[in-house]
Amino acid sequence: MAYLQSRLSPVQFVQTAKRQRVWLASALILILVAVISPQQSIDSAVFVASALWQTAPYLILSIAIAAGVGASGADNLIARAFSGSPLLMILLAALAGGLSPFCSCGVIPLIAALLAMGVPLSAVMAFWLSSPVMDPSMFFLTSGVLGVEFALAKTLAAVGLGVFGGLVVLLFANSGGLSDPLREGIGNGGCGGSKVRDPKPVVWRFWQEQTRRTKFLSEALKTTLFLAQWLLLAFLLESLMLAFIPAETITSLLGGTGLAPIALATVVGVPAYLNGYAALPLIGGLIG
């Protein structure tokens, strides 16, 4: 780290540290565990390696899908979901959100572009709510970690959440509220927004073009590093959770029936910034 700092400007060093913060967090946690309990550090390392190996087929499939979508331009298909009657648009937008590859941050410019183009806020909200919850990569990775039934249930929940939010906003809009949701001068920015403002044709046989092959490899590498860093941290945390947190403690807090456990889990989950991919192993640990 000191060597890097000597080679980089202060701004570049800070930016590099931010990009590597997840890797650094995993390394620091493992070092701390090794100091406290050397055997547990070995057990955790073995647990992480085993979990990554078992998830590898789904991980590779997720990476291939994400890279293929970017290289072929299939994400441009999202523009076709926003046409028709308000109720149809809400349903199509929720379905498109559950199938789209946009993350919770990357979807913001797309939302601004949709609003700037005059797409009803109800349809935009349906897409906005469902998009970060599920995507093709998340579906296959969830299937590998938690099972196909859980992945299907989460997909239906994502679409249902989008439809519910869209209908609520539609009711507000029909009553005269939320008439001008977009700030002045907002709506032209972001890589996601251009896919709606100026959709390009989809090239399914992207491997026939050099630029698209390069795009595929670039997206594959970026997705691999993104998933690897979060899954490594998540599996490490799962191993420690299973080792140090008694099962009866978890079940006493989140177990039982009724609305109380759901409300408590929601209150804890909302402020906890946890990447959706990183949450998978932890959810698996909680279920276990």
Secondary structure, DSSP 8 states (H G I E B T S, - for coil): -HHHHHHS-HHHHHHHHHHTHHHHHHHHHHHHHHHH-HHHHHHHHHHHHHHHHHHHHHHHHHHHHHHHHHHHTGGGGGGGGS-SSHHHHHHHHHHHHHH----TTTHHHHHHHHHHTT--HHHHHHHHHHTTT--HHHHHHHHHHH-HHHHHHHHHHHHHHHHHHHHHHHHHHHTT-SS--S-TT-SS-SHHHHHHHS-----S-GGGSHHHHHHHHHHHHHHHHHHHHHHHHHHHHHHHHHHHS-HHHHHHHH-SSSSHHHHHHHHHHTTS---HHHHHHHHHHHH-
